[in-house]
Amino acid sequence: MVLIFTDNEQLDRDLSKKIKDSRIVYYPDYILEEQEATVLIATLQPNKYNFKDFMFKVREKNIQVILILENEKVKELKDALILGIYDIVFDPFTLDEICEKVSNPTPFSKISKYIKEL
């Protein structure tokens, strides 16, 4: 199951049309209760959890996270990398880029440059 949690209605609809076995999610608690999710596509959006705590709980469930970020300068990038979130798409992006990461996760070698910078 691919959960889509972007807080962008159009993006949510477009992704759900392209990705089989996907569901649009509106509440972070639903994600934490989901038992069959394998991938979460998410943006930085306000919710009752702070980013680091929420993503820690998601990663504890062994859910692959595809994170959509504005650019390489956002402070959450460091936290994402520490939590093992390597599937990061920077704006501007295409739907195909996101869909590709669902079936082909990013290898460590592709994101190691960001870790070296930190």
Secondary structure, 3 states (H helix, E strand, C coil): CEEEECCCHHHHHHHHHHCCCEEECCCHHHHHHCCCCCEEEEECCCCCCCHHHHHHHHHHCCCEEEEEECCCCCCHHHHHHHCCCCEEEECCCCHHHHHHHHHCCCCHHHHHHHHHHC
